[in-house]
Amino acid sequence: MIKRHSNSPSSGSTFSRLFDSAQTSPNASEKKVFFKHLNEASHTTRASSGISRLFMESDICTQTPGKMLVFDRQKKIHTVALKPDTELILGRHALADVLLDSYHVSDFHAKVICAEDRIYIEDLGSKKGTILQGQRLPAHKATELAHSLVAMVAGFELRFEFNSSPKLTSVRTLTPSERQDEPVADIYAAQLLKNHEQIKPWPATISELTVVGIIDENHDTKTLRLASAKPVLFHFQPGQFINLTLTINGNLVKRSYSIASSPSQPHVMEMTVKRVPDGLVSNWLIDQVKTGDILNVKGPYGKFSCFNYPAPKILLLAAGSGIVPIMSILRWITDIGIDIDIKLLLSFRTPADIIYRKELELIAAHYPNVVIRITITSDTITRKQWPGDFGRIKKTLLSNFVPDVIEREVFLCGPDAFMEKVKKMLARLKLPKNRLHCESFSTISPAIYEIKRADAAFLLQNRSGQYQVTFIKSGLEAVTDGAESLLELASIYSIQIDNECLNGSCGECMVKCLLGSITELEQSEISEHDKQAGWVYSCCAYPKSNVVLDI
């Protein structure tokens, strides 16, 4: 299992070479504990991982029942004001009020309850338990605390101090009649801790998900945090993607976005959007979507994931926004504490373009099994601005950084040109093809759906086509030279074929070919079993003879 190394010389020295020295990393207290109140405004900046003003020591006053001192290995890392008639959740989940950074801590480990002038602590069924006076507390039973009592939460020490000494001679349990479970205003807080055993998995159907948080990753990239008003657990594999169906300027638009979050934190799901110049959807998501908006989401889809390729050593490669599915993989591995040797090689245009920069810094500092290297491609950046690597990823850099590359499972994501160059490098380094897993952000152009069907049909009918495509159930025939996919042909003739991703991943557009020969794009992820049965993914299938389709 991975152990925490807060002051590891190796991790610190490794990371110092990666990032601009002018960018200071979070201090020790921020690395160990991060307080975030669920009722704060949801629009936050991930880099601003400081302590919420709601819990700053200066806010502690005589009106509060007391305070909680949090220690990590005898070092006080912060002081938390305990306010009347409130509850604080302690855990390692991003939505906990007090985030304790250790894989020994459960997602939602314990709860501190302030009721009138008394303070209680309750274990939430954690794996490691909550210890008070040398004894493990029973799960889901609140126990009252006395002044100067010490509770242990998986290595973290909690000391409680009261502004007035409670009339208490021994610890006692808070009875159900004394509990005041007020409704939680936050859209996703209620589903986390109440009736959690009844929460159902997120189905692979269209869902209306609410934007519950917006995170500024950098100057042109935002992360949208999504949750369901009806409690669900988001089940997906790290690296997969979702499909959005949006209405923009009166037009129905579909786009695919990689899931950025880890499935180990299933109550919310995150997608990261980088602004594309003149991009209809990315600009709309970044400029128009606000907290509380509802998005139509379907998924998950895709086979790009480390989940089915367990290995003791992996290499993660990404350029630009290609880091998004890679980050989901990295977060999942570090979250669950698997002892895997991870090398992460990234390429960005400038230091300001680095996505998840602060989080990468924390991961590099906390996990000695993760080695991160970033290269900057812009020739306008000086050595003073960036002390790390410059230029595009080349074979020399790759072989020096990962001399044992042929022993690793490799996961690659980024623009097509970047991926093609890296594929050639890996081939020259003798990486076995079955160890390379790729995800491209390019998709089949959706422009075919925006043209006038009548005009498109006229063009096709007047073209000297080579092949005839028969839609047997619809009773229609089309003539084509093979330039359009079967899905595009069907759309032109108003024949409905369900579709989502348009890049051969989701399988929604699968149709059966009864007769004829089809060529498919390499990106199609259809299984050999389905191929043998005559099925094709129509978004990636092109006729190379006369074809009869069972639609």
C-alpha positions as CSV (number, residue, x, y, z in Angstrom):
1,M,0.0,0.0,0.0
2,I,1.1,3.6,-0.6
3,K,2.3,5.4,2.5
4,R,2.1,9.2,2.9
5,H,5.5,11.0,2.6
6,S,4.8,14.6,3.5
7,N,8.5,15.6,3.5
8,S,10.0,13.1,1.1
9,P,13.2,14.6,-0.3
10,S,12.8,12.5,-3.5
11,S,9.3,13.6,-4.2
12,G,10.0,17.2,-3.4
13,S,13.2,17.4,-5.5
14,T,11.5,15.6,-8.4
15,F,8.6,18.0,-8.4
16,S,10.7,21.1,-8.0
17,R,12.2,20.5,-11.5
18,L,8.7,20.4,-13.0
19,F,7.2,23.7,-12.1
20,D,8.0,27.3,-12.1
21,S,9.7,28.2,-8.8
22,A,7.6,31.3,-8.6
23,Q,4.5,29.2,-8.1
24,T,4.6,28.2,-4.5
25,S,2.9,25.0,-3.5
26,P,0.3,24.8,-0.8
27,N,1.7,24.7,2.8
28,A,1.7,21.6,4.9
29,S,-1.6,22.3,6.6
30,E,-3.3,22.7,3.2
31,K,-1.8,19.4,2.0
32,K,-3.1,17.5,5.0
33,V,-6.5,19.1,5.6
34,F,-8.8,21.1,3.4
35,F,-12.0,22.4,4.8
36,K,-14.9,23.1,2.5
37,H,-18.3,24.0,3.7
38,L,-21.1,22.5,1.7
39,N,-23.1,25.7,1.8
40,E,-20.4,27.9,0.3
41,A,-20.8,29.3,-3.2
42,S,-20.0,26.5,-5.6
43,H,-17.9,28.5,-8.0
44,T,-14.4,27.9,-6.7
45,T,-10.8,27.8,-8.0
46,R,-9.0,24.5,-7.5
47,A,-5.7,26.2,-7.0
48,S,-7.2,28.2,-4.1
49,S,-7.1,25.2,-1.7
50,G,-6.8,27.3,1.4
51,I,-9.0,27.1,4.5
52,S,-12.5,28.4,4.2
53,R,-13.1,31.6,6.2
54,L,-16.0,29.8,7.9
55,F,-13.4,27.7,9.8
56,M,-10.5,30.1,10.3
57,E,-9.2,30.4,13.8
58,S,-10.0,34.1,13.9
59,D,-13.7,33.2,13.7
60,I,-13.6,31.3,17.0
61,C,-15.6,33.3,19.5
62,T,-17.3,32.9,22.8
63,Q,-20.6,32.0,21.0
64,T,-19.2,28.7,19.7
65,P,-19.4,25.6,21.9
66,G,-15.7,25.1,21.4
67,K,-13.0,24.1,18.9
68,M,-11.5,21.0,17.4
69,L,-7.7,20.8,17.0
70,V,-6.5,18.5,14.2
71,F,-3.1,16.9,14.5
72,D,-1.1,14.8,12.1
73,R,1.8,13.0,13.8
74,Q,1.9,15.4,16.8
75,K,1.8,18.5,14.5
76,K,-1.2,20.7,14.7
77,I,-2.4,21.3,11.2
78,H,-5.4,23.5,11.9
79,T,-8.0,24.7,14.3
80,V,-11.7,24.3,13.5
81,A,-14.4,26.4,15.1
82,L,-17.4,24.3,16.2
83,K,-20.5,26.3,15.6
84,P,-23.9,25.7,17.3
85,D,-26.4,23.3,15.8
86,T,-24.1,22.2,13.0
87,E,-22.5,19.0,11.8
88,L,-19.1,18.4,10.3
89,I,-18.2,15.4,8.1
90,L,-14.7,14.1,8.3
91,G,-13.3,12.0,5.5
92,R,-11.2,11.7,2.4
93,H,-14.0,12.4,0.0
94,A,-13.9,15.8,-1.8
95,L,-17.3,16.7,-0.4
96,A,-16.4,16.1,3.3
97,D,-16.3,19.3,5.4
98,V,-12.9,18.3,6.8
99,L,-10.8,16.5,4.2
100,L,-8.2,14.2,5.8
101,D,-5.5,13.2,3.3
102,S,-4.8,9.6,3.9
103,Y,-5.9,6.4,2.2
104,H,-6.5,4.9,5.7
105,V,-9.4,7.4,6.1
106,S,-12.8,6.3,4.7
107,D,-14.6,8.6,2.2
108,F,-17.0,9.6,5.0
109,H,-15.3,8.5,8.1
110,A,-16.8,10.3,11.1
111,K,-19.2,13.2,12.0
112,V,-18.8,15.8,14.7
113,I,-22.2,17.1,15.9
114,C,-22.7,20.4,17.8
115,A,-26.0,20.4,19.6
116,E,-26.7,23.3,21.9
117,D,-23.6,23.5,24.2
118,R,-22.6,19.9,23.7
119,I,-20.3,18.2,21.2
120,Y,-20.7,14.7,19.9
121,I,-18.7,12.4,17.6
122,E,-20.1,9.6,15.5
123,D,-18.4,7.0,13.4
124,L,-20.0,6.6,10.0
125,G,-19.2,2.9,9.6
126,S,-15.6,3.5,8.6
127,K,-13.2,0.6,7.9
128,K,-10.5,1.7,10.4
129,G,-13.0,3.0,13.0
130,T,-13.0,6.0,15.3
131,I,-11.2,5.6,18.6
132,L,-12.1,7.4,21.8
133,Q,-10.4,6.8,25.2
134,G,-8.7,3.7,23.7
135,Q,-12.0,2.1,22.6
136,R,-13.5,1.9,19.1
137,L,-16.8,3.6,18.9
138,P,-19.8,1.7,17.6
139,A,-20.9,2.8,14.2
140,H,-23.7,5.3,13.7
141,K,-24.0,6.1,17.4
142,A,-23.2,9.6,18.5
143,T,-21.1,9.8,21.7
144,E,-20.8,13.0,23.7
145,L,-17.3,14.5,24.3
146,A,-15.8,15.9,27.4
147,H,-13.2,18.7,27.5
148,S,-9.7,17.7,26.4
149,L,-10.8,14.3,25.2
150,V,-8.8,12.9,22.3
151,A,-10.3,11.0,19.4
152,M,-8.3,9.1,16.7
153,V,-9.4,9.0,13.1
154,A,-7.1,6.7,11.2
155,G,-3.9,8.3,12.4
156,F,-5.2,11.8,12.7
157,E,-5.7,13.1,16.3
158,L,-8.7,15.2,17.1
159,R,-8.5,17.2,20.4
160,F,-11.6,19.0,21.6
161,E,-11.6,22.2,23.7
162,F,-14.8,23.8,25.2
163,N,-15.4,27.5,25.8
164,S,-17.4,26.4,28.9
165,S,-16.9,23.1,30.7
166,P,-20.0,20.9,30.1
167,K,-21.7,19.2,33.0
168,L,-20.3,15.8,32.1
169,T,-18.5,13.1,34.2
170,S,-18.3,10.4,31.5
171,V,-19.0,10.0,27.8
172,R,-22.6,9.2,26.9
173,T,-24.5,8.4,23.7
174,L,-26.8,10.8,22.0
175,T,-30.2,9.3,21.9
176,P,-32.3,9.3,18.7
177,S,-34.9,11.7,20.4
178,E,-32.1,14.2,21.0
179,R,-31.0,14.2,17.4
180,Q,-32.0,17.1,15.2
181,D,-31.6,16.0,11.6
182,E,-32.6,19.2,9.8
183,P,-32.9,19.0,6.0
184,V,-29.7,19.7,4.1
185,A,-30.0,22.5,1.6
186,D,-27.2,21.3,-0.6
187,I,-28.3,19.3,-3.6
188,Y,-25.8,16.5,-3.2
189,A,-25.1,16.6,0.6
190,A,-28.3,14.8,1.6
191,Q,-27.7,11.8,-0.6
192,L,-24.2,11.1,0.8
193,L,-25.0,10.1,4.3
194,K,-28.8,9.4,4.6
195,N,-30.1,6.1,3.3
196,H,-26.8,5.5,1.5
197,E,-27.5,1.8,1.2
198,Q,-30.6,2.6,-0.9
199,I,-28.7,4.7,-3.5
200,K,-28.8,3.1,-6.9
201,P,-26.0,3.0,-9.5
202,W,-26.2,5.5,-12.3
203,P,-27.8,3.8,-15.3
204,A,-26.5,4.0,-18.9
205,T,-29.5,6.1,-19.9
206,I,-30.2,9.8,-20.4
207,S,-30.0,11.5,-17.1
208,E,-30.7,15.1,-16.1
209,L,-27.7,16.1,-14.0
210,T,-27.4,19.4,-12.1
211,V,-24.3,21.5,-12.2
212,V,-23.4,21.8,-8.5
213,G,-20.0,23.3,-8.9
214,I,-17.7,25.1,-11.4
215,I,-14.0,25.0,-11.0
216,D,-11.6,27.3,-12.8
217,E,-8.7,25.1,-13.8
218,N,-6.8,27.8,-15.8
219,H,-7.5,30.8,-18.0
220,D,-9.5,28.8,-20.6
221,T,-10.5,25.6,-18.9
222,K,-13.2,24.8,-16.4
223,T,-14.5,21.7,-14.6
224,L,-18.2,21.2,-14.3
225,R,-19.1,19.1,-11.2
226,L,-22.4,17.2,-11.8
227,A,-24.8,15.5,-9.4
228,S,-28.2,14.0,-9.6
229,A,-31.1,15.5,-7.7
230,K,-32.2,11.9,-7.2
231,P,-29.5,10.0,-5.4
232,V,-27.3,7.8,-7.6
233,L,-23.9,6.4,-7.6
234,F,-21.9,7.2,-10.7
235,H,-20.4,3.9,-11.9
236,F,-17.8,4.1,-14.7
237,Q,-14.3,3.1,-15.5
238,P,-11.5,5.7,-15.2
239,G,-10.9,7.0,-18.6
240,Q,-14.4,6.7,-20.0
241,F,-16.5,9.5,-21.5
242,I,-20.1,10.8,-21.4
243,N,-22.3,12.3,-24.1
244,L,-24.1,15.6,-23.7
245,T,-27.2,16.5,-25.6
246,L,-27.6,20.3,-25.6
247,T,-29.9,22.9,-27.1
248,I,-27.8,25.9,-28.3
249,N,-29.4,28.8,-30.2
250,G,-32.4,26.6,-30.9
251,N,-30.3,23.7,-32.4
252,L,-29.9,20.3,-30.9
253,V,-26.2,19.5,-30.5
254,K,-24.4,16.4,-29.2
255,R,-20.8,16.3,-27.9
256,S,-18.6,13.8,-26.0
257,Y,-16.5,14.7,-23.0
258,S,-14.2,12.6,-20.9
259,I,-15.0,12.1,-17.3
260,A,-12.4,13.8,-15.2
261,S,-13.2,12.5,-11.8
262,S,-12.5,9.1,-10.2
263,P,-15.1,6.4,-9.7
264,S,-13.8,6.0,-6.2
265,Q,-15.8,9.2,-5.4
266,P,-19.1,8.1,-6.9
267,H,-21.6,10.8,-5.6
268,V,-20.5,13.4,-8.1
269,M,-19.0,13.3,-11.6
270,E,-16.8,15.9,-13.1
271,M,-16.1,16.8,-16.8
272,T,-13.4,19.3,-17.8
273,V,-14.0,21.6,-20.7
274,K,-11.2,23.5,-22.5
275,R,-12.2,26.5,-24.7
276,V,-11.8,25.8,-28.4
277,P,-11.5,29.0,-30.6
278,D,-14.8,29.3,-32.4
279,G,-16.0,26.1,-30.8
280,L,-19.8,26.2,-30.4
281,V,-20.1,23.8,-27.5
282,S,-17.0,24.5,-25.5
283,N,-17.6,28.2,-25.5
284,W,-21.2,27.8,-24.6
285,L,-20.4,25.4,-21.7
286,I,-17.7,27.8,-20.3
287,D,-19.5,31.1,-20.8
288,Q,-23.2,30.2,-20.4
289,V,-23.5,27.3,-18.0
290,K,-24.0,28.3,-14.3
291,T,-24.4,26.5,-11.0
292,G,-27.9,25.0,-10.8
293,D,-28.2,24.4,-14.6
294,I,-29.3,21.0,-15.8
295,L,-27.5,19.1,-18.5
296,N,-28.7,16.0,-20.4
297,V,-26.0,13.3,-20.0
298,K,-25.8,9.8,-21.3
299,G,-23.1,7.2,-20.6
300,P,-20.6,6.0,-19.7
301,Y,-18.9,4.9,-22.9
302,G,-15.5,3.9,-24.2
303,K,-12.9,1.3,-23.7
304,F,-10.0,3.6,-22.9
305,S,-9.3,2.7,-19.3
306,C,-6.6,1.1,-17.1
307,F,-9.4,-1.0,-15.5
308,N,-9.0,-4.0,-17.7
309,Y,-5.2,-3.8,-18.0
310,P,-3.8,-4.4,-14.6
311,A,0.0,-3.9,-14.5
312,P,2.7,-3.1,-12.0
313,K,4.0,-0.3,-14.1
314,I,2.2,2.1,-16.4
315,L,3.1,5.1,-18.5
316,L,0.5,7.9,-19.0
317,L,1.0,10.3,-22.0
318,A,-1.1,13.4,-22.8
319,A,-1.0,16.7,-24.5
320,G,-3.3,19.6,-23.8
321,S,-6.8,18.6,-22.8
322,G,-5.8,15.0,-23.4
323,I,-4.9,15.0,-19.8
324,V,-8.6,14.8,-18.8
325,P,-9.1,11.0,-19.1
326,I,-5.5,10.4,-18.0
327,M,-6.3,12.4,-14.8
328,S,-9.3,10.2,-14.1
329,I,-7.0,7.2,-14.3
330,L,-4.3,8.8,-12.1
331,R,-6.9,10.0,-9.5
332,W,-8.4,6.5,-9.3
333,I,-5.1,4.7,-8.8
334,T,-3.9,7.1,-6.1
335,D,-7.4,7.1,-4.4
336,I,-7.5,3.4,-3.9
337,G,-3.9,3.1,-2.9
338,I,-2.6,0.6,-5.4
339,D,1.2,0.3,-5.3
340,I,1.8,0.9,-9.1
341,D,4.9,2.5,-10.6
342,I,3.4,5.4,-12.6
343,K,5.2,7.7,-15.0
344,L,3.3,10.7,-16.3
345,L,4.6,12.6,-19.3
346,L,2.7,15.7,-20.3
347,S,3.0,18.4,-23.0
348,F,1.5,21.9,-22.8
349,R,2.0,25.1,-24.9
350,T,2.8,27.3,-21.9
351,P,2.9,27.0,-18.1
352,A,-0.4,28.9,-17.9
353,D,-2.0,26.2,-20.0
354,I,-1.2,23.4,-17.6
355,I,-4.5,21.8,-16.5
356,Y,-4.8,20.6,-12.9
357,R,-1.4,22.1,-12.1
358,K,-1.8,22.4,-8.3
359,E,-3.3,19.0,-8.0
360,L,-0.4,17.5,-10.0
361,E,1.9,19.2,-7.5
362,L,0.1,17.6,-4.6
363,I,0.1,14.2,-6.1
364,A,3.8,14.4,-6.9
365,A,4.5,15.4,-3.3
366,H,2.3,12.8,-1.7
367,Y,2.9,9.7,-3.8
368,P,6.6,8.7,-4.4
369,N,5.4,6.0,-6.8
370,V,4.2,8.8,-9.2
371,V,6.8,10.6,-11.2
372,I,5.6,13.6,-13.3
373,R,7.4,15.4,-16.1
374,I,6.0,18.2,-18.1
375,T,7.4,19.8,-21.3
376,I,6.5,23.2,-22.6
377,T,6.3,23.7,-26.4
378,S,6.1,27.5,-26.8
379,D,9.4,29.2,-27.8
380,T,8.3,32.4,-26.2
381,I,8.7,31.0,-22.6
382,T,12.1,31.7,-21.0
383,R,14.1,29.4,-18.7
384,K,13.3,31.8,-15.9
385,Q,9.6,31.3,-16.5
386,W,9.9,27.5,-16.7
387,P,12.8,25.6,-15.3
388,G,11.7,22.2,-16.8
389,D,11.7,20.6,-20.2
390,F,11.1,22.5,-23.4
391,G,9.9,21.3,-26.9
392,R,7.7,18.6,-28.1
393,I,7.9,15.1,-26.8
394,K,10.7,13.3,-28.7
395,K,12.2,9.8,-28.7
396,T,15.2,11.0,-26.6
397,L,13.0,12.5,-23.9
398,L,10.7,9.5,-23.9
399,S,13.5,6.9,-23.7
400,N,15.4,8.8,-21.0
401,F,12.3,9.4,-18.9
402,V,11.0,5.8,-19.3
403,P,13.9,3.5,-20.2
404,D,11.7,0.5,-19.3
405,V,8.8,1.6,-21.5
406,I,8.5,-1.9,-23.1
407,E,7.6,-3.3,-19.7
408,R,4.7,-0.8,-19.2
409,E,1.1,-0.5,-20.2
410,V,0.9,2.8,-22.0
411,F,-2.2,5.1,-22.1
412,L,-2.1,7.9,-24.7
413,C,-4.5,10.8,-25.3
414,G,-4.3,14.0,-27.2
415,P,-4.7,15.6,-30.6
416,D,-4.3,13.3,-33.6
417,A,-1.0,14.8,-34.8
418,F,0.5,14.4,-31.3
419,M,-0.7,10.8,-31.0
420,E,0.6,9.7,-34.4
421,K,4.1,11.0,-33.6
422,V,4.1,9.4,-30.2
423,K,2.9,6.1,-31.7
424,K,5.8,6.1,-34.1
425,M,8.2,6.8,-31.3
426,L,6.8,4.0,-29.2
427,A,7.0,1.6,-32.1
428,R,10.7,2.5,-32.6
429,L,11.2,1.8,-28.9
430,K,9.8,-1.7,-29.5
431,L,6.7,-1.3,-27.4
432,P,4.3,-4.2,-28.1
433,K,1.2,-3.0,-29.8
434,N,-1.1,-4.7,-27.3
435,R,0.3,-2.6,-24.6
436,L,-0.6,0.7,-26.2
437,H,-4.1,2.1,-25.5
438,C,-5.2,5.3,-27.2
439,E,-8.0,7.8,-26.9
440,S,-8.5,10.5,-29.6
441,F,-10.5,13.7,-29.1
442,S,-11.3,14.0,-32.8
443,T,-14.8,12.9,-33.9
444,I,-16.6,12.5,-37.1
445,S,-17.7,16.0,-38.1
446,P,-21.3,16.7,-37.1
447,A,-21.7,19.1,-40.0
448,I,-23.8,16.5,-41.9
449,Y,-26.6,17.1,-39.4
450,E,-26.6,20.8,-40.0
451,I,-27.0,20.9,-43.7
452,K,-30.4,20.9,-45.4
453,R,-31.5,17.3,-46.0
454,A,-33.1,18.2,-49.4
455,D,-30.0,19.8,-50.7
456,A,-27.9,16.8,-49.5
457,A,-30.3,14.3,-51.1
458,F,-30.2,16.3,-54.4
459,L,-26.4,16.2,-54.4
460,L,-26.4,12.4,-53.8
461,Q,-29.0,11.7,-56.4
462,N,-27.1,13.6,-59.0
463,R,-23.8,12.1,-58.2
464,S,-22.3,9.3,-60.3
465,G,-22.3,6.9,-57.4
466,Q,-20.5,3.6,-57.3
467,Y,-22.6,1.8,-54.7
468,Q,-26.2,1.3,-53.9
469,V,-27.2,1.2,-50.2
470,T,-30.6,-0.3,-49.5
471,F,-32.5,0.4,-46.3
472,I,-34.7,-2.7,-46.5
473,K,-37.2,-1.9,-43.7
474,S,-37.5,1.7,-44.8
475,G,-37.9,0.8,-48.5
476,L,-35.4,3.4,-49.5
477,E,-32.3,3.2,-51.7
478,A,-29.3,5.6,-51.8
479,V,-26.5,5.9,-54.3
480,T,-23.1,6.9,-53.0
481,D,-19.4,6.8,-53.9
482,G,-18.5,5.7,-50.4
483,A,-17.6,9.1,-49.0
484,E,-20.4,9.2,-46.5
485,S,-20.8,6.8,-43.5
486,L,-23.9,4.7,-43.3
487,L,-25.1,6.9,-40.5
488,E,-24.7,10.0,-42.6
489,L,-26.5,8.4,-45.5
490,A,-29.4,7.4,-43.2
491,S,-29.6,11.0,-41.8
492,I,-29.8,12.5,-45.2
493,Y,-32.8,10.4,-46.1
494,S,-34.5,11.0,-42.7
495,I,-33.9,7.4,-41.6
496,Q,-33.5,7.4,-37.8
497,I,-30.6,5.6,-36.4
498,D,-29.9,6.1,-32.7
499,N,-26.4,7.6,-32.1
500,E,-24.4,9.3,-29.4
501,C,-20.7,9.6,-29.7
502,L,-20.1,9.7,-33.5
503,N,-16.6,8.2,-33.0
504,G,-17.2,4.4,-32.8
505,S,-17.2,4.1,-29.0
506,C,-20.7,3.9,-27.6
507,G,-22.3,1.4,-30.0
508,E,-25.6,3.2,-30.1
509,C,-25.6,3.3,-33.9
510,M,-25.1,-0.4,-34.4
511,V,-27.0,-1.8,-37.4
512,K,-27.0,-5.2,-39.2
513,C,-25.5,-5.5,-42.6
514,L,-27.5,-8.3,-44.5
515,L,-25.5,-8.2,-47.7
516,G,-22.5,-6.5,-49.1
517,S,-19.0,-5.4,-48.0
518,I,-18.2,-2.7,-45.4
519,T,-15.0,-1.0,-44.5
520,E,-14.7,0.5,-40.9
521,L,-12.6,3.2,-39.5
522,E,-9.8,2.0,-37.2
523,Q,-11.3,3.8,-34.2
524,S,-14.5,1.6,-34.2
525,E,-14.6,-0.4,-31.0
526,I,-17.1,-3.0,-32.2
527,S,-16.3,-6.5,-30.9
528,E,-15.2,-9.3,-33.1
529,H,-18.2,-11.3,-32.0
530,D,-20.6,-8.6,-33.3
531,K,-18.6,-8.3,-36.5
532,Q,-18.9,-12.0,-37.2
533,A,-22.7,-11.7,-36.6
534,G,-22.9,-9.0,-39.3
535,W,-23.2,-5.9,-37.1
536,V,-21.5,-2.6,-37.9
537,Y,-21.2,0.7,-36.1
538,S,-22.8,2.9,-38.8
539,C,-20.9,6.1,-37.8
540,C,-17.6,4.4,-38.7
541,A,-18.9,2.1,-41.5
542,Y,-18.5,2.9,-45.2
543,P,-19.8,0.8,-48.1
544,K,-17.3,-0.7,-50.5
545,S,-19.9,-2.6,-52.5
546,N,-23.7,-2.6,-52.9
547,V,-25.0,-3.0,-49.3
548,V,-28.3,-4.1,-47.8
549,L,-29.0,-2.9,-44.2
550,D,-31.7,-4.3,-41.9
551,I,-33.2,-0.9,-41.1
